[in-house]
Amino acid sequence: MSERQEGVMTEAQWKERIPHTIVHHRLTERHAGASMLRELQWQYADMANGGDGGALASEANSEDTCRANYYPGYPDEFFQEVCDLMCWER
């Protein structure tokens, strides 16, 4: 099954995105400030536990969340896997 059902990614779809995400976040660890990295880790841990990753401060509409804006349809398992592979607490 390769199509999204009811807005949720299939396991194959989200697993396919893991390697790119890990590479991206490894680069972020090298080049981002400590504050940005802490926020990223917090967002992923929150989403790994079913949360929305918090409101986006840069958005005029404070109802926009990290998950709704950047990760629609991504299941908690995606964030759990990324946290585990990045050795981040979740």
N, C-alpha and C positions, 0 to 999 in steps of 0.2 A: 504494500500500500504506500504510495508516494504522495498522495494529496493530503492537504490539511483537512481535518474534519472538525466542524464547528469552531474554527478559529484556533485550534490547538495543533501544534506541530506533531508529526509522527516521530517516533523514536529515531528512525533513520535520518530524518531531517535535522533534528537537533544534534545528534551525534556527529553528523557531517560538519557541523559548524565549530565543534570543539577545538580542533587543531589551530584554526585561524584565530580563534579567541585567545587561546593560550599564548600564541606568538605575539599577538597584539598586547596582551597584558604583561608579558615579559619585557617588552620594549617600554611599556608604561612604567614598570618598576625601575628601569634604568634611568628614565628621563624625567619623570614627573616629580613634583615636590611631595614631601611627606604628607601634607594635608590632603592633596588630591588622591594619593594612594590609599590613605585611611578611609576616605569617602568611598572610593571604588570597592574596597574590601567590605565595608559596612553594607553597601548596596547589594553586593552579591550574597553576603551572608543573610541579609534580610529576605532577598528573593528566594534563596535556597530553603528558607523556612516558610514560604508561602506569602511573604510580604510583597509590597509594591516597589521597594527600593527608595521610597521617599519622594517627596515633591521636588520638582525641578525648580531650583531657585532662579534660574535664568529665564524661565517662562513667565509671561504676563499672567497666564491663567494658572494659579497655584494648584488647581485640581489635576494638572498633568503630572504623572508620576514617571519615574525612570522606566519601570516595567511597561507601562502602557505606551510610552512614547518610543522607546528603543527596542523593546523585546516582546511585542505582542505575540501571543501564542506560544511563547517559550515556557515549558513546564519547569517546576521546581527542580526536577532532576538535572536539568541543564546546569543550573547554578550550583547545585551540589557537586556535580562532576568537576566544574571549573574550580570551585573552592578547594576540592581535594587535590587536584592536579597542581594547583598553585601553592599548596600547603598553607592555605588561609583557613582560619577558624570559621566555623559556620554554626 
